[in-house]
Amino acid sequence: MVARITDAVNAYSNAATRGLAPGMEARATPGESFADLVRDMVTDAVDTAKASEQVSADALTGKADVTEVVMAVNNAELSLQAVVGIRDKVIEAYQEIIRMPI
């Protein structure tokens, strides 16, 4: 079991450094509306979660290694955090608008 724990620690370490790689910067398409951006982000988050579930299932059957599972779960977690962050900001903006005097 110790070997598996060290494999997981190494996989998380590798995942942390890959987030700084080229191509991981923010992207936006000129002319795209905020609604399109949110819809695309939610769709990407759902697709990432499904991919993570598939890799996790593959790991249970021995078809995927720990590094692949950690990367997939990490990607799903980051996508979910981004979606939740945007949701929180939208709710905060809505509450600010409601508090404005007429």
C-alpha positions in Angstrom: 0.0 0.0 0.0 2.9 2.4 0.6 3.9 2.2 -3.0 0.5 3.2 -4.1 0.5 6.2 -1.7 3.8 7.4 -3.0 2.5 6.9 -6.6 -0.5 9.1 -5.7 1.7 11.8 -4.2 4.0 11.8 -7.2 0.9 12.0 -9.5 -0.5 15.0 -7.6 2.9 16.7 -7.8 3.1 16.1 -11.6 -0.5 17.4 -12.0 0.4 20.6 -10.1 3.3 21.4 -12.4 1.4 20.7 -15.6 -1.1 23.5 -14.8 1.7 26.0 -15.5 2.4 24.6 -19.0 1.8 26.6 -22.1 -1.8 26.4 -23.4 -3.3 26.6 -19.9 -3.8 30.4 -20.0 -7.3 32.0 -20.2 -9.1 32.0 -23.5 -11.9 34.2 -24.8 -13.4 34.5 -28.3 -14.1 38.1 -29.5 -17.8 38.6 -29.9 -18.8 35.8 -27.7 -21.5 36.6 -25.2 -21.2 35.9 -21.5 -24.1 33.4 -21.7 -22.1 31.5 -24.4 -19.0 31.5 -22.3 -20.9 30.2 -19.2 -22.7 27.5 -21.4 -19.4 26.4 -22.9 -17.8 26.3 -19.4 -20.6 24.2 -18.0 -20.5 21.8 -20.9 -16.8 21.4 -20.6 -17.2 20.8 -16.8 -19.8 18.1 -17.5 -17.6 16.5 -20.2 -14.6 16.6 -17.8 -16.6 14.9 -15.0 -17.7 12.2 -17.4 -14.1 11.6 -18.5 -13.0 11.5 -14.9 -15.6 8.9 -14.1 -14.6 6.8 -17.0 -10.9 6.9 -16.0 -11.8 6.0 -12.5 -13.8 3.0 -13.7 -10.9 2.0 -15.9 -8.6 2.1 -12.9 -10.9 -0.2 -11.0 -10.6 -2.8 -13.8 -6.8 -2.2 -14.1 -6.9 -0.4 -17.4 -5.7 2.9 -16.1 -2.8 3.8 -13.7 -2.9 6.1 -10.7 -1.4 9.1 -12.6 -4.3 9.0 -15.2 -6.8 8.9 -12.4 -5.3 11.7 -10.5 -5.0 13.9 -13.6 -8.7 13.2 -14.6 -10.0 13.9 -11.1 -7.8 17.0 -10.8 -9.2 18.3 -14.1 -12.8 17.6 -13.0 -12.2 19.4 -9.7 -10.7 22.5 -11.3 -13.6 22.6 -13.8 -16.1 22.4 -11.0 -14.4 25.1 -8.9 -14.4 27.4 -11.9 -18.2 26.8 -12.5 -18.9 27.3 -8.8 -16.8 30.5 -8.7 -18.7 32.0 -11.6 -22.0 31.0 -10.1 -21.1 32.7 -6.8 -20.1 35.9 -8.7 -23.4 35.9 -10.6 -25.4 35.5 -7.4 -23.4 38.2 -5.7 -24.0 40.6 -8.7 -27.7 39.8 -8.6 -27.9 40.5 -4.9 -26.1 43.9 -5.4 -28.6 44.8 -8.1 -31.5 43.9 -5.8 -30.1 46.1 -3.1 -29.8 49.2 -5.4 -32.3 51.9 -4.6 -34.8 52.8 -7.4 
